[in-house]
């Protein structure tokens, strides 16, 4: 959860590349609230950045594995 919260803070301050790395780390460590991640207002800047596509692709692959 700490990496997710750090990603949110970094996104809010416009540090989207570092935010993407922290969000990726959070997912690696077990963050799974994908529904909230996709609508969390703190991640708005990150979701607009091209790096988020890689994260979204990873999440889609993970959801396929779960099903």
Rosetta blueprint (number, residue, H / E / L):
1 X L
2 X H
3 X H
4 X H
5 X H
6 X H
7 X H
8 X H
9 X H
10 X H
11 X H
12 X H
13 X L
14 X L
15 X L
16 X H
17 X H
18 X H
19 X H
20 X H
21 X H
22 X H
23 X H
24 X H
25 X H
26 X H
27 X H
28 X H
29 X L
30 X L
31 X L
32 X L
33 X L
34 X H
35 X H
36 X H
37 X H
38 X L
39 X L
40 X L
41 X H
42 X H
43 X H
44 X H
45 X H
46 X H
47 X H
48 X H
49 X L
50 X L
51 X H
52 X H
53 X H
54 X H
55 X H
56 X H
57 X H
58 X H
59 X H
60 X H
61 X H
62 X H
63 X H
64 X H
65 X H
66 X H
67 X L
